[in-house]
């Protein structure tokens, strides 16, 4: 709805405010009168009318208002309700909005944060958790970005050359997907709606970029990860580690679809960071049991990924893979060389688990307690409590 109104009025901030107004009115009206027959249509109509009212109030003079009144009240031909209920239409508008948020005039963190907020539907708190920054800092970043878009008159269009925005677009889609299967907001551990949205929009991007292997790499990665969604938590809502998941419950159709995408992208080349991540995920998805995972190959793929896209998080993942292939001491040595992740809870989780395997339970508990202090979601916190209790 936000994407549709932004395209309708050419004003992102106006659209955002009007959608919020409509949601507030829905809470008040629906509680008293019941839910209407067409909730999306109701919301769109109210948000559209609020936008018109805002524009009228902001008009500098009666002449300007009279000149624009016809345009303000005219509904685009064929767009009364169909875009609200047709995913294909809404998806196109969402992609246009996403590309607007990924405009080169905005810095990288702002591009990602703004897209997650306006297109991904994440709350400011969830995005702040993904960025590991305070919520007020993230909120101000979003406000400044919206003002810059308005001041610079950045258009809501799909540019002729998408190349410069592909990397940012893929980063945004991956962050949306990551939030879906380990939500930091609310009580839900899994948010299937976000996963499916990320996959749908990634597939949409692939149709616009048919020769871009990295888009296919991301799509395959998302499909592999989503195939395991039914086994990520148990009946009580507790996390289940990859090695303990019931692989007979994995979605084989999604895995087969991902395999086909990976083969096509790898054959065409070149192999970039997202495709490398998909190849790593394929080793897990296609292994009949956890013991059948080709950990030396996974470690080699992480080494290639670290060379192609250096980051301390990739270095940590490589260390874990090396530990699986060569033993916990080898992994611990690599972890000790990683800088910049002192406040990243997964580093302390990895260190704690490897110390436990190296028969150092006291040191393992210390590391896991530090991880518990930093863990962002209730499900992860409960898991760490259980691990600490078992080791203690």
N, C-alpha and C positions, 0 to 999 in steps of 0.2 A: 504494500500500500504506500509506504514511504517512497519507493522507487517510482511508482506510478504518478504520485502527486508532484514529486520533484521534476519528472519529465513534463507533467502537465503545466506547471507554473514557472519552471526554470529557476526555482529558488529552493535550495536545499534546506536552509534554516526555516523558511516558511512552512515547507512540507513537514519537517520534523515537529515543529510546534503544533501544527494543525492535527497531526496524528495523535499527539499526546492529549490534546484537548478532546478529541473524539473518544479516546480510551477512557478518560475520566468521566465523560458524559455517559458512556456505556455502563460503567460501574454504577452510576447513580440511577439511570433510567431503567436498565434491565433488572436491577434488583427489585424495583417497584412494579414494573409492567411485564416482566418476563422477557426471554430472549426472542428477538424478532425472527421471522421466517428465513431471512437472508442476512445473517450477521455481518459478513464481509461487505455486502452492498450497503447496509445501514451505516457501518463505520466509514466507508468511502464517501458516502453522501454527506455525512456530518463533517468529516475532515475537509472535504472539498468546500463546503459552505463556510466553515471556519476560515479557510484560506482566503476565500473571496471577501469575507468580512474584514479580515486583517488588511487586505490590500485596499479596500475601500477606506478604512480608517486612516491608512497611511498615505492616501492620495494627497498630493500637495495642493490641489485646487479642484473646484467643481468641474472645470473644463477638462482636466486630466482624467477625472473619474468618468465623465460623460464619454470621452473618447475611447476609454478602455472598457466601459461597462459591457459592451457586447462581447468582447473577447473574454472577459472575466467569467461571464455566465454561460458561455457556449461550451457545451460538451463536445469533445472530439468525436468525429463520426465513427460509429461502431465501437465506442469505448465506454459505454455506460456501465456494463456489468461484466462483459466477457473477460477482460483482463483480470478481474478479481478471482474468477473461478478457473481460468485456464492456466495451468502451470507453465505452458510454453510461452505465453505472452508475458506473464509475470517474470519468468526466468530471464527473458530478453531485457526487460526493464531493470531487473536486479543487476544483470551483467553491465549494463550501461552505467548504473550508479556505482558499481564496484570500480569500473575503469575511471570514473570521475574521482573517486577517493584515492586512486593510485596515480593521480596526475603527478608528473615530474616536479611541479612547482612546490609540492609538499615533501618534507623530509621523510625518510623511510619509516621511522617509528610512528609518525603521524599518519602516514598512508595506511599502515596496518591497523592502527587503533581506530581510525575513523571508519574503515571498512567493516571491521568487526562490530562496531557500534551500530552503524546505519544499515548495513546489508546483512551482517551475520546475526543480528538480533541479540547479541550478548549484552549483558549489563556492564556498566562502567566498572563495577567491582570485579566481575569475571575477567575483563580485559586487563585491569590492573594486576590481577593475580597472574595472568599469562606473562606480563611484562616485568613482574616483580618490582613494581613501583607503587607508592601510596595512591589511594583512590583519588584524592583531590588533585594530585599532579596529573593523573590521566584525564580527569574531567576538564581541567584547564587546557590541556593539549587538544582535546576534541573541540572545545569552544573556539580556540584560536584558529583551528583548521577550517571550521565552518565559516568564520569571518573572512579568512583569506580567500576561500572559494568565491564568496559573494563579492569581495572587493576586486578580485582579479577577473571576475566574470568568466570563470572556467566553465565551459559548456558541458552539458550532459549528452555526450556523443561517443560513438565508438570511433577512435582515430583510424586513419588509413593504415598507419604503421603501428602495430601493436607490440613490436619487438621490445621497445624500451620499458614497457610496463609488465612484461610477462613474469619476470622474477618476483616482483612485488605481488602481483596477482596470485601466483602460486603460493607464496609465503602466507598470504592472507587465508587462502582456502585451506592450507594445512593447519593453521592455527585454529580455524573454525572447527575442523575435523577433530583436532586434538582435544579441544574443549568438550566435544560431544561425548567422548568415551571416558573422561575422568573430570567431570564437571566440578569446578570450584565454587559454583554458586548454588544455593539452596540445598536440598537434601537428596537430590537425584545423583546417583553415581554415574549412570549412563543417560545421555540425552540423544536418543535415536533420531529425533527431529533434526538436530544440527548435523549429524553424520549424513543423513540422507540429503539434506540441503547442500552440504559441501560436495558430495558426490555428484549431485545433479548439476550444480554450477560448474564443477570441474569438467564434466562431460560436455556441458554447453560451451565452455572455453575451447575444448578440443575441436568442436565443429568449426569454430572461428579460426583456429590455428591448426589445421590438419597436418602441417608438416613440422610441428614443434614437438619433438620427442619428450621434452621435459613435462609438457602437459599430460602426455600419456603416462609418463613415469609417476606423476602425482596421482593420477586416476587409479593406476594399478595399486599403488601404495594404500590408498584409501580403501579400495575394494578388499585387499588382503586383510587389513586391520578390521574392517567392518564384518568380514566373514567370521571373526571370532567373538563378536559382540554378545552372543547368547551365552558364552561361557566365561565372561570377564568377572561376573559376580555370581555368588551362589544364591540359594533361595532366601537366605537371610539378608541379602544385600552386601555381603562381605566380598572383598577382592579375592580373586583366584589368580595366582601367578601363572604365567605362560606354561611353565613346565608341568603344572598340575591341572591344566584345563582338559576337559573331555573332548578330544579331537573328533570324536564321532558326531558331535553336535555342531561342528563348524559348517558353514554354508558352502558346500562344494561348488554350487553354481557360481557364486561370487568368485571363488578361487579359480575356477576354470576361465571365467571372464577376465580376471586379472592376468592369468598366465598368457592368454591370447594377446592382451594389450602389451605386456612386457616383451613377448617374442617379437611383435611387430616393431616396437620402438627400438629394441636392441639391434635388430637386423638393419634398421635404417641408419642408426647412429646419428651423431655422436652420443656417448653415454655421459650424461651430466649428473649433478648431485641428486636430483629427485629420482631419476631412473636407478641410480645406485642404491638409494634407499628402498626402492621397490624390489630390486634384486635381492637385497638382504631379507626383506619381508617374505619373499617367495621361498627362501630356504626354510623358514619356520612354517609357512603355510603348507608346504608340500612334503614336509617330513612326517612319516606315519606316526612316530612317537618323538618325545623330546630327546630321547637318547639317539635318535637317528639324525639329528641336526648336524650338518657339516660345519662345525665350529671353526676349523681352520679356514674354510672358504669365507665364512662370515667375517672372520678377523681380517682376511685379505681385502674383502670388499670395504670394510670400515677404514682400512688403511688408504685405499683409493679415495674414499669419500673425504677423509681428513686432508688428503693432498688437494682435492678439487675444491673443497669448501672448509677451510680450517676453522675450527671452533672448539672451545673446551668441552662442550657437550658431546660432540662427535668423538673427541679424544677419550671421554669417559666411556662411551659405548664401545669403542674399540678395546679399552682396557678390560671391560667385562667379557667381551668375546675372546680375548687372549686368555683370560683366566679360565674360561670354559675349555679352551683348546690345550693350554699348557700348564694349568694349575693356578691356585689362588695367589701364590707368591709372585708369579709373573704379572698377574693383573694388579696386585697391590703396588708393585714397583712402578707401573705406568701411572696409576692414580696419584701416587706421591709426587709425580712430576707435573701434574695439572695445576695451572694457576687460574684464578678468577672464578672459582666455583665454591668458595667457602660458605656462601649462603644458599647454595643449591642443595636441597634436601636429598636428591637422588645420589649425589656424590657420597654422602654419609651413609645412605642405605647400601650402596655398592661396597663401600669400605667395610661396613659392619658385617655384611653377609660373607665377604671374602675372609675377613678375620675369623669369623665363626668356622668357616671351612678349613682355615689354617690352624684350628685348635687354640684360638686365643679368645675365649668367651668373654672375659672381663673387658678387653679392648673393644670387642664387638658390641657389647652393651653400651659402652660409652659413645661409640659412633652412632648407634641407632637412637640413643636418647637425643643426640644433637639433631638427627634427622626428624625425630618426632617434634622438636621445637619448631621446625621449618615446614613441616608437611602442610600443604594447602587445603586438602580435602578431608572431611570426616572419615571417609572409607580408608584412606591411607593412614590416618592417625590410629584407627582401630587396628589395622593390620600391624602397625609398628608396636603397639601395646602388646599384642599377642606374641610377636617375635621376641621382644625384650623379656616378657615373662617366661617364655620357653628357655631362653638362654640363661636367665638369672636363676 
